[in-house]
Structure formats: C-alpha cells, structure tokens
Amino acid sequence: MALDRLDLAVEPNEILGLIGPNGSGKTTFFNVATGIYGADAGHITFDGAEITKASSRAIYHAGVSRTFQRSRLSLPLSIFDNIMIGNHKRLNQGLWFNLISRGAFKREFEANYRAARTLVEVFKPQLAGRMFEPIAGLPMIDRRRIEIIRALISQPKLLLLDEPSAGMTHEETTELMDDILQIRLLNKNLAIVIVEHEMGVIERITDRCVVLNFGRKIAEGPYRQVAADRQVQEAYLGVA
C-alpha cells in the first residue's frame, strides 16, 4: 500500500515536517490530500469538513494549496502572471467582466497586483520591481520563491510544500527557510506541512515531525525525539 493506516493531524500556525526514505509515501500523501489521487479507505477532514472524495478544485477552494517537487512554473510568463495562476478562485473570469466592465477589471487587476507585490516583497524586495519580467530569467531560488508565493496568493489555511529546497545550495536553502518562517509570523492561521530531505531544515523550522516508512507512520514528535528513535535511524537516518 502507498499509504497504510496513516493517522496525521496539523494545527493552525504549526509547521509539520513529513520525512522518510524515498518511496515512503510522502508525496503520495500530498496527492491524496489535494485530490490528485483518490483514497481507497479512510477519511480526510479539513477545517471541520470531510474532503476525502472532493476534487482538487474543491479542495483548493476550501483553502489548501501546495507546491511540487519539480518546478511547475510557466517560464515565458511574467512573475505576476505565474503568481496569478494560483489565484484563479478569486478572479472574475466572466466574458462580460473582462471585455466590457473595464473599470471593474482595472480595479480587480490593481488589487491583485498589490497583493502579489506585497507577498513578493516579503520574500525578496528586489523582485518587486520585476513583476512583469519572464520567470525564465530568474535563478532557482527565486523560482522557488515564486512557486510558494503562487501557493500563498489564494490565502490558504494549509500550505503543503514538497521538497522546496530541491536543486538549491545550502545557502539558498537557508534563505528560503527564512522566508517561510517570516510568512508564518505574518499569518497566524496558516498551517504548513513540509516534505524535506535536508534534515538541517527540518530541525530548524518544524514544530513536530512525522516519519513514514512503507506508507506507515513509524514515529512522531519533535525533531530531536524522532531523530533519536532507533526505528527511524534504521529506516532513514542511519545508525551511528
């Protein structure tokens, strides 16, 4: 089984680390939680409502956003355009509105531009002056920033980050984790679940960790507690 009797909960303003060896079910959990895969059994409850059988679109509208291991940006499009892809539930997509109601369209554009620029300034102020430049000209760390901003622009209650440091140096990873901690300070209602293989990241930014192996939870608790667990060491961290 990809996931086997997995019992997991996350609270508002908590950063939960989801760790384990390759193939342990971490990304599969994200895919089930966001409606990409259907669950054969069990229940997923979010913000008091069951979403087990909900579509990805319905889960997004409920307040769950995510990033992916591999970059999903559209490189020819601008920073602003890529961010707005993550905000389509808040955009008026009606033909009359977009072609005829030019005043209302302008006000909506300006409001969304301000919201996007504000988030960009939190992550990297220098990017705020480049909102209409193509993503293709940005280094990997800035692309990762834009992916996270795109997930945040819809004001989610739960943010799922799938290996956000992939492809970056240690220094870049440290910068990006600083950004994530800053977002947490600014949004007290946001819960974050992060899948990450860089254990320094997990130790630094998480409140609690869940360790998976073969789709099952084998440990849960603060990082130092789970890192000292013999079963976790044998399955993932290595026995000294």
Secondary structure, 3 states (H helix, E strand, C coil): CCCCCCCCCCCCCCEEEEECCCCCCHHHHHHHHCCCCCCCCCCCEECCEECCCCCHHHHHHHCEEECCCCCCCCCCCEHHHHHHHCCHHHCCCCHHHHHCCHHHHHHHHHHHHHHHHHHHHHHCHHHHHHCCCEHHHCCHHHHHHHHHHHHHCCCCCEEEEECCCCCCCHHHHHHHHHHHHHHHHHCCCCEEEEECCCHHHHHHHCCEEEEEECCEEEEEECHHHHHCCHHHHHHHHCCC
